[in-house]
Amino acid sequence: MPDVEAIVPHEDVLLMEDHETLRSQLENQLATWSEPPPDAEAEKTWEMFSAVTAGLARDLSEQLRLVLEPTQASRLQGDYRTGRRINMRKIIAYIASQFRKDKIWMRRTKPCKREYQIVLAIDDSSSMADNHSKELAFESLALVSRALTLLEAGELSVISFGESPKVLHKLGDPFTEQSGARMILIGCCKQFSFEQKNTRVGQLVDFVTTMFMSHQTRATINVETAQLLVIVSDGRIISEAADKVKQAVRRAKHNGIFMVFLIIDNPESKDSILDIQQPIFRDGKCFGFSPYLDNFPFPFYLILRDINALPTVLSDALRQWFELVTNMD
């Protein structure tokens, strides 16, 4: 692989040309691996993914920080000589006492009002293989994990799905640089092979709902949990009965889980999801056809025709979810 350090002297100063060059190199690198790479190479590759998404992750974390600031302020209380924030009500008494009453600081002694838990589910079926999805899967993962790490406000889990869901990173486990390198090792050749024949989305939603519920039971009584499932797929839900998928979606919504479905739609493909028609049956007879998306079981979905815009779209969806949850307070 070409030396990328000359291209990326520092992850925060990537030019647009360097960004596209580095992304192309990453895609070619992943395509050459038939077996898990050496640890050092995996770590270097993850650093490159972090460099590609560094600017967007930093911008996202700052936007989310502004959104979450009102709820963070409510976590502060008490009168201390040192702390996180000054209690402005104590300033006058502090000055009047000749600066002796110096217990003017507040600390985060209250329980957090909310915990934020996010599951990123990547479709590993063969229908995704032509969208250079492996590179974008890791790039999206680097974006979300970096933003949450900078924000220190959420937990992240990563799941691949097709025939059955597989947890690649558990909720509650910190996502570190080592975690990213491990994802390269276990994911590039095994879990993100894009060779699975079926896309069982209903099974995925039921699996994630059960996982979220088990984590809620372990949360403290004073902490509310906001939970988000982001599904990245081509949207072809044909491996399961429609009623089963709708039932799984209803169960997730009943348990307070918010879901966003990012549909990867290749504009060069002849069978765009916007063109798919479904037959309408009545009493066993076909009475016509309707657009496939008219009966799509997920109420919140985005159609992404420029695959390179996936990190940006995912960033915007994540920001809107944080705003929605915060406004509910």
N, C-alpha and C positions, 0 to 999 in steps of 0.2 A: 504494500500500500504506500502511496507517496507520503513524504514527510509533510504533516499538516501544521507543524509548529510555525513554519514561515507564513502560513496562511492565517493562523490564529495566534498572534502574539499575546493577545489577552481576550478572554471571552466577551468582554464588554465593548470591544471596539470592532466587531465584525462589520465589514462593509457588505452591501447587498451582493456584490459579485463573489466575495469570499463566502458568504452564507450559502449561495447556491452551489458553489464549487464543493464546499464541505459536505453539503447534503448529498450531492451526487457521489462523492467518495464513500460516504457512509452506506449508501444504497448498494454500491458495487462491492463494498467490503462484506456486507451481510450476505450477498448473493454467492460469494466465493466459499463460504463456510459450509462444509458438509458435516463437520463435527464441532463440538464446543471448542472455542479457541483457548490458548493459554491464559492464565489469570491476568498477567500483565497486559496482554492485548485486549482482554475484555475491559479492564479498568481504563485503558487509554481510549477505547471506543466509547465508553460511557462518558468520559470527559468531553469527547467531541460532541456527543448528543447534548450535554449540558451547555456547551459553548453555543450550539445552534439556537437553543431556546433561552439563553440567559437573559437577553433583553426583554423578551415577551414575559418571561416568568417574573422578572423584577417589576415590570409595569403592572402585571396582574396583582402581585402581592401588595403593591402600594395602593392600588384601587380598592382591594379587599380590606386593607388596613383602615382606610377612610370609612368604609361601610361598617366595619365592626367596632370602630372607636366608641360610639355611644354605649354599646353593650359592655365593652371592656371597662368603661368608667364606672359602671355600677358595681364592679367587683372590688372597688377600693373602699376601705373604711379604716377607722381607728386614728389615734393621735400618737405619732412616733417621732423620734428625733431624726430618723432617716426613713426614707421610703421612696415610693414610686412617683407621687404627685403631691404638690402643696395643697393644703386645705385653705382656700382663700379666705374663709371665714375666720381663721385664726391669725391672719396677718396683722390686723390692727392691735389685738391683744399682745402679740409678739413684740411689736414695736413699742407699745406703751409700757411693757415690762422691762424696758432696756435690754431687750433681746434675751431675757432669761427664760421666758415661757416658750421654749423652742420645740415643743411637741406639735409641730405644724404639718407633719407629713402623714400621708395615708399610704397604706399597703394593701395588696391584693389578698385580703384575708377572707373575703366571701367566696363561696363556691362559684365556679363559672356558671353563667346562666345557660349556656349551651355548649355541647360538644358537637363538632362537625366531623361527620364520617362520610367518606366518598369511596365508592367502588367504581373502578374503571374496568369495564368488560370489553374485551377485544374478540371479535368474531374470527375464529381460526378455521373457517370452512374454506373449501377450494374455490368458492365463488368470489372470494376476496383476493385471490392470488394475483390477478392482473392489475391491481391498483397500487403496486409497490407499497403494500400496506405494512410490511414488516418494518421498514424504516420509519414510517409515520407512526406506527404503534409505539416504538421506543421513543420517538421524538415527543409524542403526546405525553408519554409517561414521564419523561424528563421535565417537561413543562409543569405538569401538575405537582409532581413531587417537590420540585424546587420551589414553586410558589408557596406551597403549604409549609415547607421547612422555613422559609424566610418569614412567614406569617406566624408560625408557631401556634396555629389555631385549628388544626385538623388532623385526622387520621386517614390514611390511604390504604386501600386494598386493590390488588390487581388480579383479574381473573381472565383466563382464556376460555372460550366455549365453542362448542360445535356439537359433537355427539353427546358430550357431557361437560359440565363446568369443572375447571381445575384452578385452584387457588395458587397463584404464583407468589403473592405477598399478602400476609395476613393483616387484618385490622389490629391496631394496637402496637404492632412492631414498628419501630422508627425506620423511616426510609432514608438510609444514608448513601454515601457514595459507594460503599461496599455492597449495599443492597442493589444499586443500579448495575454494578458489574456482575453480581450474581444473576440478575435478570437477563443479562446478555448471555451468560453461560447456559442457564436452564431454558431460556426462551427462544433463542435464535434458531435452534435446530430441533427442539422437541415440541415446545408448546405453541410456537408460532410458525409451524411448518406450512399452514394453509393448505392442508391436504384432507381435512375431514369432510365427509360427504354430506352431513346433515347439519342444520342450524336449528337447534332446539332452544328457542328463545323462552318459551314458557317454562321449561325446566330450569333455565338460568334464573329467571325472575323468582321462581319459588325457592331456589337455592339461596339467592341473595337475601330474600325476605327472612328466611329462617336464620341466616347468619346475622343479619341486623338485629333480629329479635333476641338472639342469645347474647349479643353485646349490650342491648338495652337492659336486660335483667341484671347485668353486672355493674351498671352505672349507679352512682349514688343517688339518693332520693331527691336531692336538691338540684340535680343537673338534668336539663332537658337535652335531648339528642336530636340533631337535624341530620337526616340521612339522605344521600343522593346516589342514585345509580345512573351512570353514564354508559350507554351501550353504543359501541362503534361497530357498524355492520353495513352490509349492502341492502338490508331491509327485506330480503326475500324470505318471508316466514311461511314456508310451505312444508316443513318437515313435521309439523304438528297440526292437530285439529285447531281451527280458529277459536272454538269455544274454550279449549284448554288454555290457550294463550290469554284470552280475555279474562278468564277466571283468575289466572296468576297475576295479571295486572291489577284486577280489582282487589285481590288480597293484599298486594303491596301498597296500594293507595289507602286501604283501610288501616294499615299499620303505619301510616304517616311517611311512607317512603316516596320521595319525589324522583321521577324518572325522566331522563332526556335521551332520545334515540337519535344518534347522528347517522344519517343514511349516506353512505359513500356511493355516489352515482357517477360512474365513468362516462363523461360526455362523448367519448369515442366509441362506446359500445352501441350496438344496434338495438339492444333491448333495455332502454332506459326504464327506470322504475316509474317514470311519469307516463310511459306509454303502455304499461301493463294493464290489461283489462281482465275482469273477473266475470264469469257467467252468473246470471241471476236465475235461480231455480224456484219454481212454484209448482207444488204438487208433482214433483219429479220432471217437470218440463222446463226448458230453457226459454226465458222470456226476453233475453237481451244480455247486455254487458254493462258493467259499471267500472270506473277507474279503481284500480287496486288500492290506492291511498284513501279512497272514500271510506273504506272499512278498516283502515289501519288501526290496530288495537292500542297503540300508544298515543295519548292525546298531545304530547309535546315531542315533536320531531323536527329535525332540520335536514334538508337535502343539501348535500355538499357535492358540487360538481367539480370544483377545483380541489383535488386531493391535497395540494400543497398548502391550502388554507386551513387544513384541519386544526393545527395548533391554535391559530387565531380564533376560529369559531369555538373551539373547546374552551379557550380562555374567556370568551365573551359569555358563553353559557354558564360557566362557573361563577362569574361575577354576578350575573343576573340572579342566580340561585341564592347566593349569599345576601343580596339585597332583598329578595323576597322573604327569606327567613328572618332577617333582621327587622323588616317592617312589620312582621307578624307579632313582634314583641310589643 
